[in-house]
Amino acid sequence: MENIKTYLNEVWQEMLYKVTWPTWEELQHSAFIVSVASLLIALCVFLMDFVFGAQPENPIFKGLLGILYDFFT
């Protein structure tokens, strides 16, 4: 039991005095960068799905290649 108490005390001390926490401005900046990167990745995935056809069996969303295939066949 003494080992657990020592461990928790050391964790508490480290969290208070050794960990560098970001400022509010740094946190907002990082959140903005993550949001923009997530939107760009989502846009890339959407474009790949649109070009290659996410659901080729669906007549509404065949993708650009599916539409071209139907046009030329």
Secondary structure, DSSP 4 states (H G I P E B T S, - for coil): -HHHHHHHHHHHHHHHHT--PPPHHHHHHHHHHHHHHHHHHHHHHHHHHHHHTS-TT-SS--HHHHHHHHHH-
